Amino acid sequence: MPSIPPRAPYAESPSRSRGRKFAEDLSKTRSAFARDRDRIIHTSAFRRLKEKTQVFVAHEGDHFRTRLTHSLEVAQIARSIATALGLDPDLAETVALAHDLGHPPFGHAGEDELQIQMQNYGGFDHNVQTFRVVTKLERRYPRFEGLNLTWETLEGVIKHNGPVADKLEKPSWRGIAEFDAQYDLRLSTWASAEAQVAALADDIAYNNHDVDDGVQAGLFTLEELRAVPLIGPQIEGAWADYPDCDPSIIRLEAVRRMIGAMVDDVMAETRRRVEQGGVKSPEDVRTLGQALISFSRDMAEDLSALRLFLMERMYRHWKVNRTRSQARRILAEMFQLFMAEPEVLPTEWYQRLQGRDEAGRARMICDYIAGMTDRYAIEEHRKLFHLEVWN
């Protein structure tokens, strides 16, 4: 059994956390970061991820990934990498579990449509919406809005992909700028190594499960993937080792091997950057001037080639385009109806609109729609636009 590596000097520690915006007593049973993780898991937004999708719509098949299964896969990979690098696995897992909370129904199609509908009211960005969920929209505590997560978790949620100070002038980021003015998240620096691990784990998870889902959906075959960098060599290797194996098992074996190859690459490149950059503290991670947790150049090139294949054969496939078109119409029609006739909103949401200007009403309507699952959005649209459902 492999031993657990010692804690790296550049790892975050809950005992050195910068705390929470609203002070709370420490938990007797959990670290501050583990407590953040548990708060995220218990949210309504996290539960709704079970019927939010990325490429396919929830009703198209139970074997395709949802945002929930994706988040769990990201969390597992993030925790494993963080542990192997001597980082805090609870913080990496927490950021991973939170990273998709702000996604609307219907994946990127839903995000694109909400951005269009909100372009005159401050825009829409799923990362900003995630931050809005954990700091405002989840109402579970008597003393504050949101979850009152630690500084390190909030930092990871909003800048796990890198510094974001340059985005604060965007209308959709105004809420982040206002929060940062009250509670400085150092938006011009990189996030912790743990948050960066979560970001890379997201890349590893979705590229692998999109390959898996794409084959299962019949959008391309294992034979076609054999010529694609990164996944192709894994298929060749799996077939060489198990020439008589069922193709469905070969697919899973190849995906498993690709995850392993990507994780090994991240580990090696990160250790190289630690040595090259003389990284010895969490502050060194934030001021390094580049990501500490990263793929190598060769892996990044192979990953780009794989993404190009998936873009051409999966994300722009006519069946997926048809679903995207339907999804965008559903959200556009609901948004426009709610703006024109807010009284058809559920009572709780209609009451929240009272006293707000047009932009404020649009933001609340956007919050309502963004929180929907795929199935709920489809059903709401049917009730609003098709009278026969009342017969």
Disulfide bonds with the S-S distance in Angstrom:
none
